Amino acid sequence: MRVLAELPHPSFKISLFGMNQKFIIKFEQGTLEQSYKIAEADVIGGVNGVFELIDEAFLKTVEETFQQMRSNFVEAYKRYE
């Protein structure tokens, strides 16, 4: 797996990887991580096409998903204690 790019964002780290004819978009926020895989053949324009895919609407849903993930984990940890 090779790092193709890192995109700046104030709330989380965004990394773009290439592996086995797939792009992997990874979002990290603290201890949480989301990743999305897409075939290189499904993206017009290569890496630039992936940058277009990561629009404001998508980033908003990524942020909401992180909030839900954090809430789910906190609830699970409370049951564990």
Backbone bond lengths (Angstrom), bond angles and torsions (degrees), N, CA, C in turn:
res aa  C-N    CA-C-N  psi(-1)  N-CA   C-N-CA  omega(-1)  CA-C   N-CA-C  phi
1 M - - - 1.449 - - 1.526 107.26 -
2 R 1.318 115.52 131.15 1.463 118.67 -179.72 1.528 109.77 -121.02
3 V 1.319 115.84 143.71 1.460 122.15 177.27 1.524 107.94 -77.59
4 L 1.332 116.10 124.82 1.455 121.04 178.70 1.520 111.82 -98.73
5 A 1.345 115.92 -33.59 1.469 119.57 -178.15 1.514 109.72 -167.54
6 E 1.322 114.65 158.55 1.458 122.18 169.77 1.518 106.43 -129.63
7 L 1.321 115.48 133.70 1.455 120.37 -177.91 1.518 109.84 -109.03
8 P 1.307 118.06 135.35 1.464 119.96 178.30 1.529 111.19 -72.90
9 H 1.303 115.53 141.18 1.469 122.34 174.60 1.518 107.51 -156.29
10 P 1.325 118.37 139.44 1.475 120.16 -176.27 1.526 115.03 -70.80
11 S 1.337 118.43 -23.56 1.470 120.45 -174.09 1.518 114.69 -101.68
12 F 1.330 118.16 -24.70 1.454 120.26 -177.86 1.518 110.23 -155.50
13 K 1.313 115.06 166.09 1.460 121.54 178.17 1.525 108.20 -91.17
14 I 1.329 116.32 134.82 1.456 121.94 178.32 1.522 107.94 -118.76
15 S 1.332 116.07 122.76 1.462 121.52 177.79 1.517 108.91 -124.97
16 L 1.319 115.41 143.00 1.454 121.41 176.86 1.523 107.88 -117.24
17 F 1.330 115.26 125.42 1.456 121.77 -178.52 1.526 109.15 -118.05
18 G 1.318 115.75 158.74 1.448 122.54 171.93 1.515 109.13 -123.40
19 M 1.352 115.85 133.39 1.459 119.92 179.56 1.524 109.13 -161.80
20 N 1.327 117.06 128.90 1.467 122.83 174.82 1.529 112.91 50.31
21 Q 1.320 117.01 50.47 1.458 123.77 179.50 1.529 113.35 59.46
22 K 1.326 115.47 28.72 1.456 120.92 176.27 1.528 109.52 -129.59
23 F 1.325 115.37 148.04 1.456 121.37 167.57 1.518 107.09 -95.67
24 I 1.309 117.01 138.08 1.459 122.19 175.52 1.520 106.50 -120.22
25 I 1.328 115.57 119.49 1.456 121.53 177.72 1.520 106.26 -101.37
26 K 1.335 116.75 119.35 1.464 120.62 -176.96 1.520 109.54 -117.67
27 F 1.327 114.97 130.39 1.450 123.21 176.59 1.524 107.46 -113.82
28 E 1.331 116.86 131.74 1.466 121.15 179.08 1.527 109.26 -127.23
29 Q 1.326 114.53 135.34 1.458 121.19 175.49 1.525 107.16 -141.35
30 G 1.326 116.06 104.99 1.462 119.95 -176.39 1.519 110.06 61.02
31 T 1.330 115.74 -124.55 1.468 120.60 -178.41 1.528 112.81 -90.31
32 L 1.324 116.73 0.33 1.464 120.72 -177.31 1.523 110.94 -100.35
33 E 1.323 115.54 152.72 1.458 121.05 -176.75 1.529 109.68 -147.98
34 Q 1.325 116.04 138.69 1.460 122.82 172.18 1.517 107.21 -125.59
35 S 1.322 116.37 141.51 1.457 118.52 175.57 1.519 109.59 -138.43
36 Y 1.315 114.58 146.82 1.452 123.17 -178.59 1.518 107.75 -131.69
37 K 1.329 116.70 132.78 1.460 121.46 -179.82 1.517 108.87 -113.51
38 I 1.330 115.19 140.09 1.452 120.64 177.00 1.526 108.21 -144.09
39 A 1.306 116.33 137.49 1.466 120.95 179.61 1.524 109.82 -64.73
40 E 1.319 115.93 137.68 1.464 120.31 178.51 1.522 110.79 -56.37
41 A 1.321 117.33 -35.18 1.469 121.93 -178.99 1.528 112.28 -66.74
42 D 1.338 117.72 -20.03 1.467 121.96 -179.09 1.522 112.88 -89.21
43 V 1.322 117.21 -0.22 1.464 120.90 -177.48 1.524 109.07 -116.60
44 I 1.321 116.01 120.05 1.462 120.78 176.31 1.522 108.39 -80.77
45 G 1.320 117.11 127.01 1.457 120.21 176.76 1.511 114.57 94.07
46 G 1.318 118.23 8.43 1.463 120.73 176.86 1.522 112.89 60.79
47 V 1.321 115.95 -133.55 1.467 121.40 -176.69 1.530 110.60 -59.06
48 N 1.322 117.77 -40.68 1.462 120.27 178.75 1.523 111.82 -61.84
49 G 1.323 116.91 -34.47 1.457 121.01 175.59 1.516 112.10 -64.62
50 V 1.321 116.00 -37.61 1.470 119.85 176.76 1.526 109.66 -65.59
51 F 1.336 116.99 -40.37 1.468 120.04 177.35 1.529 110.71 -59.12
52 E 1.323 117.33 -37.93 1.466 120.79 178.22 1.528 111.24 -67.86
53 L 1.321 116.77 -33.86 1.464 121.63 178.64 1.530 111.60 -64.22
54 I 1.323 116.07 -34.27 1.466 121.25 -177.65 1.531 108.18 -84.81
55 D 1.323 116.23 72.81 1.464 120.50 -179.34 1.536 110.51 -93.65
56 E 1.325 115.64 178.71 1.476 120.48 -176.87 1.523 112.43 -60.86
57 A 1.323 117.75 -39.33 1.469 120.44 179.31 1.531 110.88 -62.85
58 F 1.327 116.98 -42.29 1.465 120.59 178.29 1.519 110.87 -65.82
59 L 1.330 117.15 -43.55 1.464 120.37 179.03 1.524 111.47 -61.76
60 K 1.314 117.53 -34.86 1.470 121.19 177.29 1.527 110.27 -63.66
61 T 1.340 117.55 -42.72 1.457 119.40 179.46 1.530 111.26 -69.87
62 V 1.330 117.50 -32.82 1.471 120.66 175.32 1.528 109.27 -61.96
63 E 1.328 117.04 -45.52 1.469 121.16 178.85 1.529 110.87 -61.30
64 E 1.324 117.29 -43.90 1.470 120.94 178.88 1.528 111.15 -63.48
65 T 1.321 116.05 -38.38 1.462 120.16 178.24 1.522 110.53 -64.83
66 F 1.336 117.49 -41.07 1.467 119.94 175.85 1.523 110.85 -59.84
67 Q 1.310 117.20 -42.15 1.474 120.16 179.21 1.524 110.52 -62.07
68 Q 1.337 116.95 -43.20 1.459 120.63 179.16 1.525 111.32 -66.93
69 M 1.325 116.89 -40.43 1.470 120.68 177.81 1.528 110.40 -60.42
70 R 1.332 115.92 -45.76 1.461 120.16 -179.35 1.528 110.89 -61.73
71 S 1.323 116.00 -44.13 1.458 121.01 178.89 1.529 110.91 -62.41
72 N 1.321 117.18 -44.13 1.467 121.21 178.47 1.526 111.20 -60.48
73 F 1.322 116.18 -42.66 1.464 119.47 -178.84 1.518 111.27 -67.87
74 V 1.328 117.07 -42.19 1.465 120.32 179.25 1.525 110.17 -60.63
75 E 1.319 117.10 -43.81 1.460 120.78 178.27 1.527 111.29 -62.68
76 A 1.313 117.74 -42.85 1.466 121.41 178.04 1.527 110.64 -63.34
77 Y 1.325 115.91 -40.89 1.484 119.77 -179.21 1.534 110.37 -66.76
78 K 1.316 117.58 -36.60 1.474 120.45 177.61 1.528 110.68 -62.99
79 R 1.328 116.86 -38.64 1.477 119.96 177.79 1.522 110.61 -68.61
80 Y 1.307 117.39 -30.29 1.460 123.48 -179.35 1.524 111.42 -69.28
81 E 1.336 116.06 -37.97 1.489 119.81 -174.79 1.483 112.66 -62.33
